[in-house]
Amino acid sequence: MPRGDKSAYTDKQKRQAEHIEEGYEKRGVSDKEAERRAWATVNKEDGGGKKSGSGRKNHSSK
């Protein structure tokens, strides 16, 4: 998957990023920087792009 490809994100994550980006733009942040910050926030909150059933789960091994 090339860098910048958002296909692995859920629709909810995409909506969240768009909403966050709009907030930054209202505060005078450039379009490109607002988009970068928005996706960084989504990644921080959700651990990156994922879809339900993709097998990405945290397993603790002892």
N, C-alpha and C positions, 0 to 999 in steps of 0.2 A: 504494500500500500504506500503510495507516494506521500511525502510530507504535505500537509494541508488538505488531504482527502478526508472529508467529514462523513463518508458513507457508513462508518462504523458507529456513529452516534445515533441515539434514539431520537424520535421526533421531539420528545420532551426536552432532551438536552439541547437540541437545536433551537427550540423556542426560548429556553433559558438564556442561551448565549446571545440570541438576538435582543432580548429584553435588557440584558446587562450592557450590551454594546450601545443600545439607544441611550441608556442612562449616562454612560461615559461621554457620548457625543453631545448630550445636552450640557455637560459641564465643560465643553470646549476641547476635549481630547480629539486628536485627529482620527479620521476613519480607520486607518490602518492600525494605529495603536489601540483604539477602542476594541477592534475585533480581536487583536492579540490578547488583550487583557480579559476580554469576555471568555474566550476559549480556555485561557489559563485558569480562570475561576471555575468553569465547569469541570475541568480536569481535576482541580484540587478537591472539589466537593464530591465528585463521583468516581474518581480514579481513572478517568479517561473514557474513551469511547467503548461502549459495549451494548450488546443487545441481549434481551432475556434469552436464556437457554444457550448462551454461547460457550458455556463451560468455564467461565472465568469466576472461580470461587476461591475463597481463602480457606485452606485446609491447614490445620495445625498438626504437626507430626511430633510424636514424643518418642 
